[in-house]
Structure formats: C-alpha cells, structure tokens
C-alpha cells in the first residue's frame, strides 16, 4: 500500500513553495500558470521538479560547506510500473 508523501510539513510554507516552483519553471523555460497545469508534458513537469531538487541540493551543499560539515546526500527512488 502506498501513501502520498507530497504533503508540506509546514502548511504555511505553501505560498513560498509555489513561488519557488514558478522560479524553477522560469529557469528551465516551462510556462507554468497558477492552478492546474495538467497540460504539461512529463518532460516539462520533470524538468521543473528536477530543477527544484537541484537548487535544494545546491542550497544544502552551500550551508554544509560554510559550516564545515561533511557532505552526505541520500537519494531515495520509487518506481511504479
């Protein structure tokens, strides 16, 4: 049984996450609109999500390096066929 893990831990962060998503979409040239974006191709949606992850990893890496901490990144994948 799978469960949806796409829930924000801090509901008040929803607006910030939407702005972040729009910024990332602009960076990769995907035209997102407010609300429903079901007309995007998988490639477009994936490029937005990938850019979001890339920027988050860059942010974490910068913070780790500035604090002299060891870098450790764990990737977890789930594939449903």
C-alpha beads as a LAMMPS data file, in Angstrom:
LAMMPS data file: protein, C-alpha beads

81 atoms
80 bonds

1 atom types
1 bond types

-500.0 500.0 xlo xhi
-500.0 500.0 ylo yhi
-500.0 500.0 zlo zhi

Masses

1 110.0

Atoms # bond

1 1 1 0.000 0.000 0.000
2 1 1 1.489 3.350 -0.981
3 1 1 0.864 6.632 0.717
4 1 1 1.113 10.143 -0.640
5 1 1 4.177 11.895 0.781
6 1 1 3.633 15.136 -1.156
7 1 1 2.350 16.960 1.907
8 1 1 4.083 20.054 3.267
9 1 1 5.281 19.663 6.848
10 1 1 4.601 23.357 7.363
11 1 1 1.308 24.293 5.654
12 1 1 2.144 27.996 5.959
13 1 1 5.035 27.418 3.522
14 1 1 2.664 26.689 0.628
15 1 1 2.962 30.176 -0.927
16 1 1 6.760 30.106 -0.674
17 1 1 6.879 26.667 -2.315
18 1 1 4.619 27.867 -5.137
19 1 1 6.916 30.864 -5.739
20 1 1 9.937 28.539 -5.684
21 1 1 8.243 26.246 -8.223
22 1 1 7.487 29.207 -10.511
23 1 1 11.100 30.432 -10.300
24 1 1 12.412 26.984 -11.199
25 1 1 9.943 26.685 -14.089
26 1 1 11.125 30.029 -15.469
27 1 1 14.752 28.896 -15.211
28 1 1 14.107 25.826 -17.365
29 1 1 11.757 27.625 -19.762
30 1 1 8.491 25.954 -18.761
31 1 1 5.424 28.182 -18.804
32 1 1 3.522 27.374 -15.598
33 1 1 0.270 29.058 -14.766
34 1 1 -1.455 29.453 -11.425
35 1 1 -3.621 26.455 -10.592
36 1 1 -3.944 23.379 -12.762
37 1 1 -1.044 22.522 -15.096
38 1 1 -2.193 19.106 -16.302
39 1 1 -1.465 20.056 -19.905
40 1 1 2.314 19.893 -19.291
41 1 1 4.245 17.028 -20.784
42 1 1 6.038 14.616 -18.472
43 1 1 9.324 16.039 -19.720
44 1 1 8.299 19.600 -18.792
45 1 1 6.966 18.619 -15.371
46 1 1 10.077 16.543 -14.693
47 1 1 12.394 19.369 -15.663
48 1 1 10.668 21.677 -13.165
49 1 1 10.882 19.084 -10.387
50 1 1 14.484 18.302 -11.272
51 1 1 15.426 21.989 -11.133
52 1 1 13.757 22.296 -7.725
53 1 1 15.765 19.350 -6.380
54 1 1 18.983 20.675 -7.934
55 1 1 18.551 24.069 -6.270
56 1 1 17.719 22.468 -2.920
57 1 1 20.841 20.294 -3.083
58 1 1 22.966 23.316 -4.036
59 1 1 21.497 25.221 -1.077
60 1 1 22.201 22.368 1.347
61 1 1 25.719 21.885 -0.014
62 1 1 26.469 25.605 0.420
63 1 1 25.224 25.503 4.011
64 1 1 27.213 22.342 4.797
65 1 1 30.402 23.749 3.323
66 1 1 30.041 27.040 5.189
67 1 1 29.631 25.131 8.462
68 1 1 32.475 22.708 7.706
69 1 1 30.162 19.713 7.862
70 1 1 30.646 16.534 5.891
71 1 1 28.508 16.299 2.785
72 1 1 26.160 13.358 2.685
73 1 1 23.295 13.170 0.236
74 1 1 20.987 10.175 0.165
75 1 1 18.727 9.592 -2.793
76 1 1 15.595 7.524 -2.455
77 1 1 13.739 6.398 -5.562
78 1 1 10.408 4.721 -6.001
79 1 1 9.336 3.354 -9.377
80 1 1 5.785 2.311 -10.055
81 1 1 5.162 0.383 -13.228

Bonds

1 1 1 2
2 1 2 3
3 1 3 4
4 1 4 5
5 1 5 6
6 1 6 7
7 1 7 8
8 1 8 9
9 1 9 10
10 1 10 11
11 1 11 12
12 1 12 13
13 1 13 14
14 1 14 15
15 1 15 16
16 1 16 17
17 1 17 18
18 1 18 19
19 1 19 20
20 1 20 21
21 1 21 22
22 1 22 23
23 1 23 24
24 1 24 25
25 1 25 26
26 1 26 27
27 1 27 28
28 1 28 29
29 1 29 30
30 1 30 31
31 1 31 32
32 1 32 33
33 1 33 34
34 1 34 35
35 1 35 36
36 1 36 37
37 1 37 38
38 1 38 39
39 1 39 40
40 1 40 41
41 1 41 42
42 1 42 43
43 1 43 44
44 1 44 45
45 1 45 46
46 1 46 47
47 1 47 48
48 1 48 49
49 1 49 50
50 1 50 51
51 1 51 52
52 1 52 53
53 1 53 54
54 1 54 55
55 1 55 56
56 1 56 57
57 1 57 58
58 1 58 59
59 1 59 60
60 1 60 61
61 1 61 62
62 1 62 63
63 1 63 64
64 1 64 65
65 1 65 66
66 1 66 67
67 1 67 68
68 1 68 69
69 1 69 70
70 1 70 71
71 1 71 72
72 1 72 73
73 1 73 74
74 1 74 75
75 1 75 76
76 1 76 77
77 1 77 78
78 1 78 79
79 1 79 80
80 1 80 81
